[in-house]
Amino acid sequence: MTALTEEEKKLAEKVEAAVNPFISPPISTSVDDLLLLLHKLESCLSAVEQSPSNCVQKALNPAIKVLTTKKLINHSNVDVKVGVAACICEILRITAPDAPYGDEQMKEICKLIVAAFDNLSDISSPSYRRRVSILETFSKIRLWIVMLDLECNSLILEMFELFLRNVRENHPEVVFLSMGLIMIMVLEEAEDISPELLSPILSSVRKGNQSVLPIAQKLGERVIENCVSELVPYMSQAVEYMGFPLDDYDKVIAYICAQNHETLNRNNVFRDSRALKHQVSQYGELVDQDLGPPWLEPMLRASYFVPCSFHKGSSKNKCNLFCLDCMGNALCSCCSINHKDHRIIEIMQSSNHNAVRVNEIQKYMDISRVQTCITGRSKFVYLNEQPQPRFVKGVTATCEICCRSLLLLDCFRFCSIACKAKKSFDQEISNPSSVNKSPKSELIKRSPTKRSKNGSDNEDKKAEGFSDSEDI
């Protein structure tokens, strides 16, 4: 028996031991005991990777069934329901690409999960950590796709309202980013956007609305700025539905309403929306995956090698790490403890400029034609413009974007990752069809029976519910 098989056997035994108290004997414990059991089960499930072995999958099957029993999913205690939701989210992550529940069960599960987003503002709550974990997992496995396909419109509206009501300044960045990404992707994927769905977002950005916190306003602004072209056909009706003058909103709302959708030049909207997205924000940027990974711009903009504001007393508080999954600001080694199983990139410095090792970054993006340098035994590339004079005597090859000198003219075209990314963006603006767009990475895809926004049928496509194309 190999070491791997032995490890899988031990994991299966742990999962089985964590599930057994829920099924044999039947649950007859206090709320506190039940919370402890759920916490233990969640911990075991979080250690299980996608596509587990047969022995682990066999141990999971009882958990898949017991977690959706009425005794648990309809429990009267809120913290218990949050614990159940956290465990089910882990099940959904593990079982991708095969959904283990039917449509009606998924509707109940989605209700349970959305309810867990309430009270997220209370960081002192015993269930706070689980609520954040549920939000992260919900975002990563793209569970909103299921909600859209099951036409859970009222539930999606409730989710938007809960996000804008519960977001707080003292939340970790992953909360703000996950909320924003979920709302943006819902608006991008929705076949139709109702005035009701836009009402909480418009309310958050209405001038003088004293009931909205500044951080909620930032969240609303971020969503709108990233969905300009999607909102053009619906914004005027939504503003009318709200009943407030257009002057009560930010100028971006007026811009969207001013567009004539029938004669809309999508390239111009793309250009304008991208310009809006480039507004500086402490939370990083959520960029189109069609033009690069969503974490690319946040990584380029992050502030590195500064003391961590959360671990000022630590000797290891230098922020030289970046999480590709959370897409927030730079992290220190103490922060990285909270990013278990995430994709972490270490940032280095050369000539006081930020760089990243080739063997790390090339796992996640194409860096061909970007000039590489060597320090010690490590090859690296600069994140932003290469720190050398724009013109070096005797060197004729220059970066196609910033005109800085390149050392090996036959191999390189760009001095940095940022310059290559800008080249791709400029090509998309001038000729969208000239760029080979990679499919958006996602775990849950739209049902093939749904009709896309342009009205074309997808019924001939192979049915896909869950996809494991993204690392967890």
C-alpha positions as CSV (number, residue, x, y, z in Angstrom):
1,M,0.0,0.0,0.0
2,T,1.5,3.3,-1.1
3,A,1.9,6.3,1.1
4,L,-0.7,8.2,-0.9
5,T,-3.2,5.4,-0.5
6,E,-2.6,5.3,3.2
7,E,-3.1,9.0,3.4
8,E,-6.4,8.8,1.6
9,K,-7.5,6.0,3.9
10,K,-6.8,8.1,6.9
11,L,-8.7,11.0,5.4
12,A,-11.7,8.8,4.7
13,E,-11.6,7.5,8.3
14,K,-11.6,11.1,9.6
15,V,-14.5,12.1,7.4
16,E,-16.5,9.0,8.4
17,A,-15.8,9.7,12.1
18,A,-17.0,13.3,11.7
19,V,-20.2,12.2,9.9
20,N,-21.2,9.3,12.1
21,P,-22.5,11.4,15.0
22,F,-25.1,12.9,12.6
23,I,-26.5,9.5,11.5
24,S,-25.8,6.9,14.1
25,P,-27.1,7.3,16.7
26,P,-29.6,10.0,15.5
27,I,-28.8,13.6,16.6
28,S,-30.0,14.4,20.0
29,T,-27.5,16.9,21.3
30,S,-27.6,20.5,22.5
31,V,-27.0,23.4,20.2
32,D,-23.4,23.8,21.6
33,D,-22.6,20.1,21.0
34,L,-24.1,20.3,17.5
35,L,-22.0,23.4,16.6
36,L,-18.9,21.5,17.7
37,L,-19.8,18.5,15.5
38,L,-20.5,20.8,12.5
39,H,-17.2,22.6,13.1
40,K,-15.3,19.2,13.1
41,L,-17.1,18.1,10.0
42,E,-16.3,21.3,8.2
43,S,-12.7,21.0,9.1
44,C,-12.5,17.5,7.7
45,L,-14.3,18.5,4.5
46,S,-12.0,21.4,3.9
47,A,-9.1,19.0,3.8
48,V,-10.7,17.0,1.0
49,E,-9.6,18.0,-2.5
50,Q,-11.8,18.0,-5.7
51,S,-12.2,14.6,-7.4
52,P,-11.4,12.5,-4.3
53,S,-10.5,8.9,-4.4
54,N,-13.3,6.2,-4.2
55,C,-12.7,5.5,-0.6
56,V,-12.9,9.2,0.4
57,Q,-16.0,9.7,-1.9
58,K,-17.7,6.7,-0.2
59,A,-17.1,8.4,3.2
60,L,-18.5,11.6,1.8
61,N,-21.8,10.1,0.6
62,P,-23.5,10.0,4.1
63,A,-22.5,13.7,4.7
64,I,-24.0,14.7,1.3
65,K,-27.3,13.2,2.4
66,V,-27.5,14.1,6.1
67,L,-26.6,17.8,5.6
68,T,-29.8,18.4,3.6
69,T,-32.2,16.7,6.1
70,K,-34.9,18.9,7.5
71,K,-33.5,18.4,11.0
72,L,-30.4,20.3,10.0
73,I,-31.3,22.6,7.1
74,N,-34.4,23.9,8.9
75,H,-32.8,24.1,12.4
76,S,-34.2,26.8,14.6
77,N,-30.8,28.1,15.7
78,V,-29.1,30.6,13.3
79,D,-25.6,29.5,14.1
80,V,-26.4,25.9,13.4
81,K,-27.8,26.8,10.0
82,V,-24.6,28.8,9.2
83,G,-22.6,25.7,10.2
84,V,-24.6,23.5,7.9
85,A,-24.3,26.0,5.1
86,A,-20.5,26.0,5.5
87,C,-20.4,22.2,5.3
88,I,-22.6,22.1,2.2
89,C,-20.4,24.7,0.5
90,E,-17.4,22.4,1.1
91,I,-19.4,19.5,-0.4
92,L,-20.2,21.6,-3.5
93,R,-16.5,22.5,-3.9
94,I,-15.4,18.9,-3.5
95,T,-18.0,17.3,-5.8
96,A,-17.5,19.6,-8.8
97,P,-18.0,19.0,-11.7
98,D,-20.9,16.8,-10.6
99,A,-23.7,18.5,-8.6
100,P,-24.8,16.1,-5.9
101,Y,-28.2,17.7,-5.4
102,G,-31.3,18.2,-7.5
103,D,-32.9,21.5,-8.5
104,E,-35.3,21.7,-5.6
105,Q,-32.6,20.8,-3.1
106,M,-30.3,23.4,-4.7
107,K,-33.0,26.1,-4.2
108,E,-33.1,25.3,-0.5
109,I,-29.4,25.3,-0.3
110,C,-29.1,28.6,-2.0
111,K,-31.6,30.1,0.5
112,L,-29.6,28.7,3.4
113,I,-26.4,30.1,2.0
114,V,-27.8,33.6,1.3
115,A,-29.3,33.7,4.8
116,A,-25.8,33.1,6.1
117,F,-24.7,36.4,4.6
118,D,-26.9,38.3,7.0
119,N,-25.3,39.6,10.1
120,L,-21.9,39.4,8.4
121,S,-21.4,42.9,9.8
122,D,-21.0,41.5,13.3
123,I,-17.4,40.5,13.4
124,S,-17.8,39.5,17.1
125,S,-20.4,36.8,16.2
126,P,-19.3,33.2,16.8
127,S,-20.3,32.4,13.3
128,Y,-18.4,35.3,11.7
129,R,-15.5,33.2,10.4
130,R,-17.9,30.7,8.9
131,R,-19.9,33.4,7.1
132,V,-16.7,34.8,5.6
133,S,-15.7,31.3,4.5
134,I,-19.1,30.7,2.9
135,L,-18.8,34.0,1.0
136,E,-15.3,33.0,-0.3
137,T,-16.4,29.5,-1.4
138,F,-19.6,30.9,-2.9
139,S,-17.5,33.2,-5.0
140,K,-14.9,30.6,-6.0
141,I,-17.4,27.9,-7.2
142,R,-19.6,30.6,-8.9
143,L,-22.7,29.4,-7.2
144,W,-24.6,32.4,-8.6
145,I,-24.7,30.5,-11.9
146,V,-27.0,28.0,-10.3
147,M,-29.2,30.8,-8.8
148,L,-29.5,32.3,-12.3
149,D,-30.4,29.0,-14.0
150,L,-32.9,28.2,-11.3
151,E,-34.4,31.7,-11.7
152,C,-34.0,32.6,-8.0
153,N,-34.6,36.2,-8.8
154,S,-35.9,37.3,-5.4
155,L,-33.1,35.5,-3.7
156,I,-30.5,37.2,-5.8
157,L,-32.1,40.6,-5.0
158,E,-32.0,39.6,-1.3
159,M,-28.3,38.7,-1.7
160,F,-27.5,42.1,-3.2
161,E,-29.3,43.9,-0.4
162,L,-27.5,41.9,2.3
163,F,-24.1,42.6,0.7
164,L,-24.7,46.4,0.7
165,R,-26.2,46.3,4.2
166,N,-23.5,44.2,5.9
167,V,-20.3,45.3,4.2
168,R,-18.0,47.1,6.7
169,E,-14.7,49.0,6.7
170,N,-13.2,46.6,9.2
171,H,-13.9,43.6,7.0
172,P,-10.9,41.8,5.4
173,E,-10.4,42.8,1.8
174,V,-11.6,39.4,0.6
175,V,-15.1,40.2,1.8
176,F,-15.3,43.4,-0.2
177,L,-13.8,41.7,-3.3
178,S,-16.0,38.6,-3.1
179,M,-19.1,40.7,-2.8
180,G,-18.1,42.9,-5.7
181,L,-17.2,40.0,-7.9
182,I,-20.4,38.1,-7.2
183,M,-22.6,41.2,-8.0
184,I,-20.6,42.0,-11.1
185,M,-20.8,38.5,-12.5
186,V,-24.5,38.2,-11.8
187,L,-25.1,41.4,-13.8
188,E,-22.8,40.1,-16.6
189,E,-24.4,36.7,-16.8
190,A,-28.1,37.7,-16.3
191,E,-30.2,37.4,-19.4
192,D,-32.3,40.4,-18.2
193,I,-31.7,42.9,-15.5
194,S,-34.8,44.1,-13.7
195,P,-35.2,47.6,-12.1
196,E,-35.8,45.8,-8.8
197,L,-32.3,44.1,-9.0
198,L,-30.6,47.5,-9.6
199,S,-32.6,49.3,-6.9
200,P,-30.3,48.4,-4.0
201,I,-27.2,49.4,-6.1
202,L,-28.7,52.7,-7.1
203,S,-29.7,53.4,-3.6
204,S,-26.2,52.8,-2.4
205,V,-24.8,55.5,-4.8
206,R,-27.5,58.1,-4.5
207,K,-26.1,61.3,-3.2
208,G,-27.2,62.3,0.3
209,N,-28.5,58.8,1.3
210,Q,-27.7,58.9,5.0
211,S,-28.7,55.3,5.5
212,V,-25.8,54.0,3.3
213,L,-22.3,53.6,4.7
214,P,-19.3,54.9,2.7
215,I,-18.0,51.4,2.2
216,A,-21.3,50.3,0.8
217,Q,-21.2,53.3,-1.6
218,K,-17.8,52.2,-2.7
219,L,-19.1,48.7,-3.3
220,G,-22.0,50.0,-5.4
221,E,-19.7,52.3,-7.4
222,R,-17.3,49.4,-8.1
223,V,-20.1,47.2,-9.4
224,I,-21.5,49.9,-11.7
225,E,-18.1,50.8,-13.0
226,N,-17.4,47.2,-14.0
227,C,-20.7,46.7,-15.7
228,V,-21.2,49.8,-17.8
229,S,-22.0,48.1,-21.1
230,E,-24.3,45.5,-19.4
231,L,-26.3,48.2,-17.7
232,V,-26.9,50.5,-20.7
233,P,-30.2,48.9,-21.8
234,Y,-31.6,48.9,-18.2
235,M,-30.3,51.9,-16.3
236,S,-32.9,54.5,-17.5
237,Q,-35.8,52.3,-16.4
238,A,-34.1,51.6,-13.1
239,V,-33.6,55.3,-12.4
240,E,-37.2,56.0,-13.2
241,Y,-38.3,53.1,-11.0
242,M,-36.3,54.6,-8.1
243,G,-38.2,57.9,-8.4
244,F,-35.3,60.2,-7.8
245,P,-33.9,62.8,-10.3
246,L,-30.8,61.8,-12.3
247,D,-28.8,64.6,-10.7
248,D,-29.1,62.7,-7.4
249,Y,-26.6,60.1,-8.8
250,D,-23.0,60.1,-9.8
251,K,-22.1,61.1,-13.3
252,V,-21.4,57.5,-14.4
253,I,-25.2,56.9,-14.0
254,A,-25.9,59.8,-16.3
255,Y,-23.4,58.5,-18.8
256,I,-25.0,55.1,-18.9
257,C,-28.5,56.6,-19.3
258,A,-27.3,58.8,-22.1
259,Q,-26.3,55.9,-24.3
260,N,-28.6,54.8,-27.1
261,H,-28.5,51.0,-26.9
262,E,-29.8,50.5,-30.5
263,T,-26.8,52.3,-32.0
264,L,-24.3,51.6,-29.2
265,N,-20.7,51.2,-30.3
266,R,-19.5,48.4,-28.1
267,N,-15.9,49.3,-28.6
268,N,-16.5,52.8,-27.2
269,V,-18.5,51.5,-24.3
270,F,-15.7,49.1,-23.6
271,R,-13.1,51.9,-23.7
272,D,-15.1,54.1,-21.5
273,S,-15.9,51.4,-19.0
274,R,-12.3,50.4,-18.8
275,A,-11.3,54.0,-18.2
276,L,-13.8,54.1,-15.3
277,K,-12.3,50.9,-13.9
278,H,-8.8,52.5,-13.8
279,Q,-9.9,54.8,-11.0
280,V,-7.5,54.3,-8.1
281,S,-8.9,52.3,-5.2
282,Q,-7.4,50.8,-2.1
283,Y,-9.1,47.6,-2.8
284,G,-7.4,46.8,-6.1
285,E,-9.2,46.2,-9.4
286,L,-11.6,43.6,-10.8
287,V,-10.6,43.4,-14.5
288,D,-12.1,41.5,-17.4
289,Q,-10.7,38.0,-17.5
290,D,-10.9,38.2,-21.3
291,L,-8.0,40.6,-21.2
292,G,-5.9,38.8,-18.6
293,P,-6.4,37.1,-15.2
294,P,-8.6,39.0,-12.8
295,W,-5.8,39.2,-10.3
296,L,-3.3,40.8,-12.8
297,E,-4.2,44.5,-12.3
298,P,-4.5,44.2,-8.5
299,M,-1.1,42.5,-8.4
300,L,0.5,45.3,-10.4
301,R,-1.1,48.1,-8.3
302,A,-0.5,46.6,-4.9
303,S,1.9,48.3,-2.4
304,Y,4.8,46.0,-1.6
305,F,7.6,46.1,1.0
306,V,5.6,48.3,3.4
307,P,4.8,47.4,7.0
308,C,1.6,45.5,7.4
309,S,-1.0,47.5,9.1
310,F,-2.5,44.4,10.8
311,H,0.8,43.0,12.2
312,K,2.8,46.1,13.2
313,G,4.4,44.4,16.2
314,S,5.7,41.4,14.2
315,S,9.3,41.2,12.9
316,K,7.9,39.6,9.7
317,N,5.4,42.3,8.8
318,K,7.0,43.2,5.4
319,C,4.3,42.9,2.7
320,N,6.0,40.9,0.0
321,L,3.3,38.4,-0.9
322,F,0.2,38.6,-3.1
323,C,-2.8,36.3,-3.1
324,L,-4.1,35.5,-6.6
325,D,-7.4,34.2,-5.2
326,C,-8.3,37.1,-2.9
327,M,-7.0,39.9,-5.3
328,G,-6.5,42.3,-2.4
329,N,-3.5,44.3,-1.4
330,A,0.0,42.9,-0.5
331,L,0.3,40.5,2.4
332,C,2.9,39.8,5.0
333,S,3.9,36.3,6.1
334,C,1.7,36.6,9.1
335,C,-1.3,37.4,6.9
336,S,-0.6,34.4,4.7
337,I,-1.7,32.1,7.5
338,N,-5.3,33.1,6.7
339,H,-4.8,32.2,3.0
340,K,-4.4,28.5,3.3
341,D,-4.6,26.6,0.0
342,H,-4.7,29.9,-1.9
343,R,-2.3,30.7,-4.7
344,I,0.4,33.0,-3.2
345,I,3.1,34.7,-5.2
346,E,6.2,36.1,-3.6
347,I,7.3,39.5,-4.8
348,M,11.0,40.3,-4.8
349,Q,13.0,43.5,-5.5
350,S,15.7,44.3,-7.9
351,S,17.2,47.8,-8.1
352,N,14.4,48.9,-5.8
353,H,11.7,47.8,-8.3
354,N,9.2,45.1,-7.8
355,A,9.7,41.8,-9.7
356,V,8.5,38.2,-9.5
357,R,10.3,34.9,-10.2
358,V,9.7,33.3,-13.6
359,N,9.2,29.8,-12.2
360,E,6.3,31.2,-10.0
361,I,4.4,33.5,-12.3
362,Q,4.6,31.3,-15.4
363,K,2.4,28.8,-13.7
364,Y,-0.5,31.3,-13.9
365,M,0.0,33.5,-17.0
366,D,1.9,33.7,-20.2
367,I,5.0,35.9,-19.8
368,S,6.6,35.1,-23.2
369,R,8.4,38.1,-24.8
370,V,8.8,39.8,-21.4
371,Q,12.4,40.5,-20.7
372,T,13.8,38.2,-18.0
373,C,16.7,39.1,-15.7
374,I,18.9,36.9,-13.4
375,T,19.8,37.4,-9.8
376,G,21.8,34.6,-8.2
377,R,20.2,31.5,-9.6
378,S,16.8,32.9,-10.1
379,K,15.2,34.3,-13.2
380,F,12.7,37.1,-12.7
381,V,10.6,39.6,-14.6
382,Y,9.6,43.1,-13.5
383,L,6.0,43.8,-12.7
384,N,6.0,47.4,-14.0
385,E,8.3,49.4,-16.3
386,Q,11.9,48.2,-16.2
387,P,14.1,50.4,-14.0
388,Q,16.7,51.4,-16.5
389,P,17.2,54.6,-18.6
390,R,14.8,54.9,-21.5
391,F,17.7,54.9,-24.0
392,V,21.0,53.1,-23.6
393,K,23.8,54.0,-25.9
394,G,24.4,51.2,-28.4
395,V,21.1,49.5,-27.8
396,T,18.4,49.8,-30.5
397,A,15.7,47.4,-29.2
398,T,13.1,49.0,-27.0
399,C,9.9,48.0,-25.2
400,E,6.9,48.3,-27.6
401,I,5.0,50.2,-24.9
402,C,7.3,52.4,-22.8
403,C,10.3,52.6,-25.2
404,R,12.8,51.5,-22.5
405,S,15.8,49.7,-23.8
406,L,15.8,45.9,-24.0
407,L,18.9,43.8,-23.6
408,L,18.2,40.9,-26.0
409,L,16.4,42.2,-29.0
410,D,15.8,38.8,-30.6
411,C,13.9,37.4,-27.6
412,F,12.0,40.2,-25.9
413,R,9.4,42.8,-26.9
414,F,8.3,44.1,-23.5
415,C,10.3,45.3,-20.4
416,S,7.6,44.2,-17.9
417,I,4.4,42.3,-17.3
418,A,2.5,45.6,-17.2
419,C,3.7,46.6,-20.6
420,K,2.7,43.3,-22.2
421,A,-0.7,43.6,-20.5
422,K,-1.1,47.1,-21.9
423,K,-0.3,45.9,-25.4
424,S,-3.1,43.3,-25.2
425,F,-5.5,45.9,-24.0
426,D,-4.6,48.3,-26.8
427,Q,-5.1,45.6,-29.4
428,E,-8.5,44.8,-27.9
429,I,-9.5,48.5,-28.2
430,S,-8.4,48.9,-31.8
431,N,-9.5,45.4,-33.0
432,P,-11.4,43.2,-30.6
433,S,-11.3,40.2,-33.0
434,S,-7.5,40.2,-33.2
435,V,-7.0,39.1,-29.6
436,N,-7.4,35.4,-28.8
437,K,-9.7,35.4,-25.8
438,S,-9.4,32.6,-23.4
439,P,-12.6,31.3,-21.8
440,K,-13.5,32.6,-18.4
441,S,-12.3,30.3,-15.7
442,E,-15.2,29.1,-13.7
443,L,-16.4,26.2,-11.6
444,I,-20.1,26.5,-12.3
445,K,-21.3,27.2,-15.9
446,R,-24.6,28.3,-17.3
447,S,-27.1,25.6,-18.1
448,P,-27.1,24.8,-21.8
449,T,-30.8,25.0,-21.9
450,K,-30.7,28.8,-21.1
451,R,-30.8,31.4,-23.9
452,S,-27.9,33.8,-24.1
453,K,-28.3,37.6,-24.2
454,N,-28.1,37.8,-28.0
455,G,-30.9,35.2,-28.3
456,S,-28.9,32.3,-29.6
457,D,-29.8,28.8,-28.4
458,N,-27.3,26.7,-26.6
459,E,-29.3,23.6,-26.6
460,D,-26.8,21.7,-28.8
461,K,-24.0,22.2,-26.4
462,K,-23.0,19.5,-24.0
463,A,-24.7,19.9,-20.6
464,E,-22.4,21.2,-18.0
465,G,-23.3,21.9,-14.4
466,F,-20.0,22.2,-12.4
467,S,-16.5,22.6,-13.8
468,D,-13.3,22.2,-11.9
469,S,-11.2,24.4,-14.2
470,E,-10.1,26.7,-11.4
471,D,-7.8,26.0,-8.5
472,I,-9.3,26.1,-5.1
